[in-house]
């Protein structure tokens, strides 16, 4: 029996492009708020060549890093229409090296760190424009209030707000392009920035070229999010949307550059707001703040998706995931939301304003881009691209991103340590959890089920054994229905023998296809023992109660199962039997004999379990129908020393 819900990429349409403009380009689209301010702040004594060269760096960075790498290459690396570093990892994990999970974990962790800083820097940069019209109004309390509002709204769902994202961001980008055009008309010499020689000349001649590269990189910090949102909008809608967005961004950067080379040298004034007519500054501050909120929302939704995928890919402990709306893809993870809020507020109180947050911003995202490049190299090879071309393409982007990474390392002491620390902590948890889960799985003992089937059949007919439940369901880790965990068999036969009318052995197999939802059932003992395997995509919430109900209904309809209770009084009234889940929790035994590295991983696994929700909550099981049994996970049964029997001394 199969039920598949794979979603194909969206077709190209005006509505699809509008959605892409609303939710895909928020982060990269708000970069003009702070990029040129950061570049001008590096060299207060800048001249026209400095600004023209810097704008040239921005134009060609957007072209090479975003247009070529992400739009032309990465968007084609889709997993059943889904994008992002974890979707790419899912495509490769069965075909490539076992260490690939480390690359995926570091990349995903870097994106989480970026998602924590993005609301702080975008909202701060937008709200700080208020100093132009009201210098004495404190900015930080306003920013904190907006940040709190953003995070508190997450639990309500964003489907209604999301409907206006597209039109608002369309207005935002159109305004960016218009303001930039009006400014550059006054100083058309800035158009020389399209010549890449000005960028090369600046980097060769400027002693602070490393700092310049670090500031220029801020213009593409949202490029990774562009790839991650592939599943929401489709490749063609994002591609065509990017043509419009990139045009508007470049026009705005050119306009800011034109303002700066016209003799304005007050680095305390953000050139983004300086090119706005004084009459409309207030309206622009409001629009900028709304755009910053939308950009923050997109990053938070991406963070929820990353953690949801990480749980399914065994890169993170189980989390409580809520679905506040019926809209597809809308999910909310409370623990992630509040942790990101705490991190974002800590960012604001540590760095105080956008100028200082810029020092922390960008370092972690270079790691994410490098990790994506590594995975893309393997994907291009898997797709049959020639070895020379594969090395040339990925080698070019690796060198470029390493340059960005080294340049951003200059920010380490000034705040870059902060985002790097967050990325390393999240990445370490992912790696330890993955390794420890794999180690625990490798030590689980399996036993041929058919050798114990006669015993279970006799138990079913033995009325001396109390009926534990009409239907007993175990969650099995075995992908082979003929093999079963020895601890599970011990629970049925030895540890308080559990008689039932029907035994269900459920196994969840996570599929690399994101939206797969299929099942297969095998009868082990006619009408009594069933092995069911659920094939679940990493984006699907495993609602075991709902899934099992469908399996049972299908078997009853096919005449392969009689659910009526075996109690004569209940059977006479056609009452269905009850269901009870038995969950085995394996605790690492201190008596295990293993290598120090294995002992460390297993102890860390037990400590990280406090991040988990229970398996009962994970699978949506009713508390009254679940029995939890704790069993020891012993890595060896051979004692290190043999105890010798001593005969008692005879009484004298």
N, C-alpha and C positions, 0 to 999 in steps of 0.2 A: 504494500500500500504506500502511495507516495502523495505528498502534498508539497508542491514547490512554489515558493513565492519570490523567485528571483526577479529583480527589478532591472529593466534595461535602461541605459542612459536616456535622458530626456531628449526629445526631438528639438531641432532648432526652431525657435519661434521668438516673436517679439516679447511675449510674456516670459519665456525662459531666460532671455537676455536680461530683462528687467529684474528678475529674481536673482540672477547671478550678480548684477551690479549691486543689489541690496545686501547680499549675505557673503559674497566671496571676496570683494575688494575693500572691505571696511578697514582692515589693518593697513594695507599698503596705500589705501586712499587717504588716510589721515597723516601720512608721513610728512607732507608739506608743512604741517604745523610746526615741525621741529628740525627738519633736516638742514635747511639753509641757515637757521639760527645757530645750529651747532657748527657748521662749516665756517661761518663768519666769526664765531667766537674763538676759533683756533688762532686766527691771525687778524687782530684788530686793525693792523696797518695794511690791510689788503689793498690791492690795486685791481684794475680791470682784468688783467691777465689771470690773476688768481681766481676771481669770481667766474670768468669765462671757462677756465680750466676745470673748476669745481663742477659747474653746470654740465660740462662735457662728460665728466666722470659719472655724474648722475644719469645722464641720458644713455650712455653706453652700458652702464651697470644694469639699468632697467631692461635694456635690449638684450644683453647677453645672458644675464642671470635669470630674468623672469621670462622674457619672450622665448628665447631659444631653449633654455633648460627645462622650464616648467610648462610653458604653453605648447611648445613644439614637440618636446620629448616626453616629459613626465606624465602629461595628461593622457598619453597613449598607453601608459602602463597601468591599466585599470583592472581591477579584480571584480568581474561581473558588474561593472559600472561604478565600483567604489574606488576612491583614491586615498592617498595618505600613506605615511611610512609604514603603518602596521598592515594596511591592505596590501602594500607591495611586499612586505615580509611574508604574508600569507601565501602569496603567489610563488614565493621562492623556497620556502622552508623545506619542502619535500624534494627539492632538486639541487640544493646547494649544501654548503658546509654546516656542520652542527653549531659552530660558533656564531652563526648569523643572528641568533637571538640577542647577542650582546650589542650588535650594531643597531638592531631595531629598538632595544631598550634605551640605549643612550640617545638615539634620535627622538624617541617619544618623550623621554624625560626632559630633553632640551626644549621641546615644544611646550611642555607643561610650565617650565620656568618662564618661557616667553609669554605664555598666557597669563601668568601672574603679574608681570610687569606692564603688559600692554594697557590695561585700564588705567593704571597710575600715570603713565607718561602721556597718553592721548587726552585723557580728561584734564590733567594738569595743564597741558599745553593750550587746550581750548579755553579753559576758564581764565588762565592768566591774561588773556586779552582784555579782561575787565579793568586791568590796571591802566589801560590807555584812557578810559573815560572816568574811572573812579580809583585813583592811585592808592587811596587810604583804606579801601575795602580789603579785609584779609581774605586771601584766596584759599588757603588750606582748608578751613572749615567747610567752604562750599564744595571743594573737591571731595572731601571725606563724606559729606552728605550724599553726593551723587553716587559715589562708589558704593555706599551702603544701600542705596536705593536699587542699584543695578543687581547686586547680589541677592537682595531680599525678594526681588521680583521673580527670580529664577524658579522658585517653588510653585509659582502660579502658572507656569507655562508661558511661552512667548508667541503662540500662534496668532493672537490678535495683533500684537505689536509688529510681528514679522510681516504682516500684510502691507504695512506702510514703509518697510525698509527700502524696497525698490524705488518708489517715487521720491523718497527723501534723499537717498544716495544719488539718484539721477540729478536731482536739483543741486546736490553738493558738488558733484563733478562738473556739471555745467557752469556753476558759479566759479569753481576753480579755474576752468578754462577761460571764462569771460574776464575775470580779474587779471589773469596772467596776460591775456591778449592786450587789454587796455594799457597795461604797464609797459609791455615790451615795445609797443608802438612808439612810445616816447624815447626809447633807446634801442633801435633795431640792431645795433652792433652786437648785442648778446647772441644773435642768431649764429655767430661764428662758433658757438659751442657745439653745433652739430658736427664740426670737424674734429675727429678724434685726436688730431695732433695737439690740440690745446690741452687735452687731458694728459697725454704722454709728456708734454713739455712741463706741465705743472708737477707731475710726480717725479720727473727727473731733476728739476731745479729746486724744488722746495725742500728745505731741511726737515720740515714737519710733515712729510708725505705720509708717514705711517698714521699720524693723527687724522689726516685728511681722508685716508681710505676708511678708517674706522667710522668717521662721520658720514661719509658717502654711503656706506653699507646700510645705514638706517633707512634708506629709500626703498630697500627690497626686503625689509623684515617681515612683510606679509606674504611673500611669495610662497612659502611653504603651506600657508593656510589656503592659498589658491588651489593647490593640488589636493589638499585634504577634503575640500568641499566638492570634489568631482561628482560624488554620488548624489549631491543635492540638485545639481543643475545640468550636468552633462558636459562633455568636452566641447562641443561646438558652441553652445551658449556661452561658456566661459571664454572661449577663444574670441568670438565676435565681441563680447562684452569688454574684453581686455583691449581691443583695438581702440574703442571709445575712451576707456579709462586711461590708458597710457597717453593718448593724445592730450587729454585734459590735464593730466599730471605734468607732462613736459611743458605745456603752455604755462602752467602756474609756476614751475621752477624757473622758466625763462623770465617770467614777469618779476619774480623776486630778485633774480640776478640783475635784470635791467634796473631795478630800483637801487640795488647795492652799488652798481658801477656808475650811477648818476651822481655820486659824491656824498651819499648818506653813509656815515660811519658810526652811528650810535649803535653799538652792539647790544645795548640794553633793550633796544626796540626789536621786537620780532618782525622780520621782513614780511612774514605771512600777513600780519595785520596792517603793516605799513602801506601795502599797496591797495588797501581798501579805503574808499572815500569815507571821510570822517562822519558823514551823515548816516552811513550804513554799518559802522563798526559794531554797534550794539546788536543789530540783526545778525551780523556775521558771527559774533560770539555765540549767540543762541544756536545758529545753524552748525557751527563747529562743535559745540557741546553735544548736540543731538547726534552728529556724525561719529563723535568719539564714543558715545554710548552704544551706538550700533556696532562699531568696530569691537568694543569690549564684549558685547553680547555674542558676536560671531566667534570670538576667541574662546569664550566660556562654553558655548555649545560644542566647539571642537574639543575642548578639554574633557567634557563629559563623554564624548564619543571615544576619545583615546582611552580613557579608563575603562569604559565598557568593553572595548575591543581587547584591552590588556587582560581583563578578567577571563574572557573567553579563550585567549591565547595562552593562558597560564602564566602571564607575566605580572599579575597582581592578585592579592587575596580578594576573595569575594566581597562585593560591595552591595549595599542596598540601593537598587535602581528603581526610580519611580517614573511613571509615565503620566505627566499632568494633563496631557491632552490626547485626543485620539489621532492627532496628526502623525503621519509616518515620520520616524526619525526624531521625534520630540522625546527627549529623556532628561531626567534630572537626578543627580547623585548628591544627596545632602552632604555627606562627609567631604566630598571633593569641593563642593560649593563653599562651605564654611572655611575649609583650609585655605582655599585660594583667596577668600575675602581677608582672612587673617594675614596672609602673606602680602596682599596688595596694600592693606592698611599699614603693615610694618614698613613696606617700601616707602610710603608717603611720609611716615614719621621719621624714618632714618634719613631720607634724602631731601625732604621738604618741598622741593620744586622740580620742574621738568628739566632744568639745566643740569641738575645733579643726577637725576634719574637717567639722563642720557649716558652718563658714565657707566651705569650698570647695564644698560640696554644694548643688545646686539651680540654680546659674546656667546651666550648660550645658543642663539639661533644659528650661528655659524656651524656649531657642532651638528645641529639637526640637518643642515644642508649638506655637510660632509657625509653624514650617515646615509642620506638619501642618494647621494652620488654613488656611494659604494653599492647600494642595492640596485640602482639603475644600471650600473656596469654589469652586474650579474644577470639582470633582466634582459639587457641588450644581447648578451652572450647566449642566453637561453632562447631568444627569438631568432638566433642564427645570424646576427650581424657579424661581419668579418672581423677577425681578431685585431687587425691593424686599425680599422675604423673604431672598434670598441675601445681600444687602448687610447687612441687619439682623442676621442670625444670625452671619455671619462677622465683621462689624464689632464686635459685642458681645464675642466671644471674643478678637478681636485686641486690643481696648482692655484687656480684663482681663489677658491674657497679657503685654502690653507693661508694664502696671502691675507684674506680678510680676517681669518682667525688670529694670525700673528699680530695683525694691526690692532685688532680689538683687545689683544692681551695687554696692550699699553694702558687699557682702562682698568686692569685688574685691581690695582691698589686704590683706584678712585671710585670703586663701586662695582666693577666687573666681578669681583669675588662673590657678590651676593647672588646673582643669577646662576653663576657657575656652581656655587654651593648647593642651591636648590636642585639644579639638574643632576648633580652627582649623588645627592641623597635619594632622589626619586629613582635614578638609574640603578643605584646599588640595591635598593629594595626589589626592583624588578628582576635583576640578575640573581640575587640570592633566592628569591621566591621561586623562580624558574628552575634553578639548579637543585634546590632542596626538594621541590615536588618531583623532579625527574629522579632524584636519588631515592626518595621514599617509594616511588613506583617500581624502581628496579629491584627493591628488596621484598616486594609482595610475593608471597608464594601462591602458586595456582595448582589446582588439583583436578583431575578428570572427573567431570560431573557424572558421567554414566556409571562410574564405580560406586557412587553413593545413591544413585537413583533408586535401587531396590530398597534401601533403608528408608528413604523418604516415602516411597509407596506404601511400605508397611506401617509407617507412622500415621499416614492419612487414615488408615483403617483401624488404628489402635485406639479404642475409646477410653483406655486407661489413662492416656495422655490428655490433659485438658486442652480444649480447643483454644488456641491463642487468638486466632482471628479467622474469619472465612477466607480472607485474602491477605497474604503477607507479601509486602513489596520490599525488595532489597535493591539498593543502588550498587551496581557491580562495576568494577574498574576493568573487567576483562572484555576485550573486543571480540574474543572467541567464545561463542555460546557453549562449546564443549568443555571449556576450562572455567573454573570458578575459584575465587579466593579461598584459601584454606580456612581463614578466619570466618568467612561467611558460612561455610559448611559447619564449622564448629558452633557457630551461633544457632544454626537450625537444629543440629543433632545433639550436641553435647551440652551447651550452656543453656540450661532450662529448655529441654526439647520443645520445639514450637510446632504443634500440629495445626494444619490448616487444610482447607479444601483446595486452595489454589496458591501456588507460589509464583511470584513474578520477579524476574531478574532483569532489572533495567540498566542499560548502559547508554551513556551519552557520548556520542562521537561528534566533536566539533569539526565542522567542515570549513575548508578554506574559502568556499563561496559564501559571501556575507549573509544572504537571506535564505539559505537553504532550510527547509523544514520537511523532513521525510522520516519515515520509520519502516522498519522491517521486523517481523515477528516470526519466531521459530518455536514449534512445540517440542519440548524435551520429553515430557511424559503426558500422554494423551489426556486432555481435559484437566490436567493438574499442574504441570510445570511449564511456564512460558518464558522464553528469553526474548526481550524486546530491545532493539537498538534504535535510538533516536539520532538522526543525523541533523545537527543544528548548526546554522551559520553563526558566525561570531557576532552578528548584529541582532540575533534573535534572543529574546528573553526566554530561558528554558522553564516554561510553566508546566511542570511535570504532571500536576493534577489534571490540567486541561488535556494534555497530550494523551495521558493514560486513559482518560475517559473515552476518547475517540477510539483508541485501540480496543478497549473492552467492548464498546458498542459494535465495532466492526466484527469482532469474533463472535459475539452473540448473534448478530444478523446472519453470519455464515454458518451457524449451528455448531460451532466448535467450542462453545463455552456455555455453561449453565450457571448463572449468577445466583440462583435461588439459594437461600440459606439451608444448611444441612440440619439445623434444629427442626425436629418434626413439627413443633407448634408454629414456628415461623414459616416453614415450607408449605404448610397447609393453607396459609394465607398469601403465598407467593411473595414473601418478603425477601428482598435481596440481602445477601451476606455483607458483612462489614469489611472495610479495608484498613490495614494498619501498615505503616512504613516502619522499617527497622533500619536505623542509620548507625553504621559502625564508625567510630572515631578512633583513629590510630594515634597513640601517644608514644613518642620516642622513649624507649626504655633506657635508663641510665646504666643498666647491666650489659648493654650492647658492647661488643668488641669490634671497634672500627677505627679507621684512620682518623687522626686529629682533624683533618679538613672536613671529613664527613660528619664527625661529631659536631663541629662548629656549625655546619650548614643545617643540620637537623635541629640543633638547639635554637638557632636563629629562626627556623621555620615555626617552632612552637611559640617563640616570642612574638613573631609577626602575626600570629593568629588573632591577636587582639584587634587587628585591623579588619578581620573577617566578620561577616555576618554568619549565623549558623546555616548549616545546610538546609535546615527546615525553612528558614526565611529565604534562602537563596532559590529554592525550588518552589516556593509558595505553598508549603504544606501546612495543613491545619495542626495546631499544637496537640489537640486531643487525639490525633491519629498517628503520632510519631513516638517511637521508642528509641532512645539513644543508648547505645552500648559502647563502652570504652574498652578498647583492646590494645595491648602493648605492641609496638613496632620494635621487634628485636632483630638486630642486624646479624647476629650469629647465635647459634644455640649451643656452641661448643664452649664449655667453661674453660677459663684460662688455667685453672688448677683442679685436680681431682681430689675429692675428699676420701679419706681412708677410714674404713670401718674398724673400730676398736672393740674387741670382745670385753664384756664386763668382767672385772676381777672377781674371782670366787671368794665367797665369804670364808674367813678363817675360823 
